[in-house]
Amino acid sequence: MQLSGGADQVDEPVSILIVEDQDMVAEAFRRVINGEDDFSVVGVVGSVHDAVQSARLLHPRVVVMDYGLPDGTGAEATKQIKAEQPDIEVVMLTGLSSGAILGEALEAGCSGFLPKEASFGELVAAIRTVIAGRVQVPQDLMIALVAHLRPHPSVLGSDLTPREAEVLHLLATGQSTTEIATQLFVSIHTVRNHIANILTKLQANSRLEAVAVAVQHGLVEMHADPGEGLA
């Protein structure tokens, strides 16, 4: 286990913990991520146990998490990490073939997904996406997620305020926290409060799960344009 650094400060790069049990892959991720001026890898570990312990010690802003680990799954690690530190964003590395795995990771609190065969550029983009608070999911992936979500009450979302419903729609179109604040002429703090309320009312652990639940209940729709929002 390789650990370094400490807690984030305002002016420091975004701290990132890599959880990947294949040494060559982990080293490649570390080099690419550290190549970004505003990113800093604070730890590289390869198990569920070490992921949870390292997150507790290092308080990273983002965890890049492999799904298949020697002592369990990335979903199990994510659930434990998010229970202690809900503000940590987790990008899950997994295949797109199993909707059940995607659903498990989603409900654990994962903020985004990335196929293992994705390019390094896509990895960096995925990290930036979750940091910005964006929810951008391919339509086929969202369909797989919705199909494997746990059942929710049919009235879920009925208590959303008009403003919360508006924020939810903007999240579903892939807008960031800052973009939503600008469009609605409110502060970023206000947007974050609305999103916190949305997560509570939709019984979701992340913005991504909130949007998936909203799709499941017909609160938002998937778009046909593959370059936009949920499409």
Secondary structure, DSSP 4 states (H G I P E B T S, - for coil): -EE---S--TTSPEEEEEE-S-HHHHHHHHHHHHTSTTEEEEEEE-SHHHHHHHHHHH--SEEEEESEETTEEHHHHHHHHHHH-TT-EEEEE--SS-HHHHHHHHHHT--EEE-TT--HHHHHHHHHHHHHT-----HHHHHHHHHTSPP--TTTTTT--HHHHHHHHHHHTT--HHHHHHHHT--HHHHHHHHHHHHHHTT-SSHHHHHHHHHHTTSS---S-TTSTT-
